[in-house]
Amino acid sequence: MKKRIIIIGAGFAGLTLARHLEYPGFEIILIDRLNHHQFQPL
């Protein structure tokens, strides 16, 4: 049984955390208020 990790917010921090937590045996769920990724150059 996989352990579930839920990340709320898909900004830079949320996406970075999701990438760093990619290990076998973990299911990562990323939740954001938008259904698409929006990047605005700084």
C-alpha positions as CSV (number, residue, x, y, z in Angstrom):
1,M,0.0,0.0,0.0
2,K,1.4,3.4,-1.0
3,K,1.6,6.2,1.4
4,R,-0.3,9.3,0.2
5,I,1.2,12.8,0.3
6,I,-1.2,15.7,-0.5
7,I,0.4,19.0,-1.5
8,I,-1.9,22.1,-1.6
9,G,-0.7,24.7,-4.0
10,A,1.0,24.2,-7.3
11,G,3.3,27.3,-7.3
12,F,7.1,27.1,-7.5
13,A,7.3,25.6,-3.9
14,G,4.6,23.1,-4.4
15,L,5.9,21.8,-7.7
16,T,9.5,21.7,-6.4
17,L,8.3,19.7,-3.3
18,A,6.4,17.3,-5.5
19,R,9.5,16.6,-7.6
20,H,11.7,16.1,-4.5
21,L,9.2,13.6,-2.9
22,E,9.1,11.3,-5.9
23,Y,10.1,8.0,-4.2
24,P,8.8,4.5,-4.8
25,G,6.0,3.7,-2.3
26,F,4.6,7.2,-2.2
27,E,1.6,8.6,-4.1
28,I,1.7,12.4,-4.5
29,I,-1.5,14.4,-5.0
30,L,-1.0,18.0,-6.1
31,I,-4.1,20.3,-5.6
32,D,-4.4,23.8,-6.9
33,R,-7.3,26.2,-7.4
34,L,-6.5,26.5,-11.1
35,N,-6.8,23.5,-13.5
36,H,-3.9,24.7,-15.6
37,H,-0.3,25.9,-14.9
38,Q,0.2,29.6,-15.2
39,F,3.7,31.0,-15.5
40,Q,4.3,34.7,-15.7
41,P,7.9,35.8,-16.3
42,L,9.4,37.9,-13.6
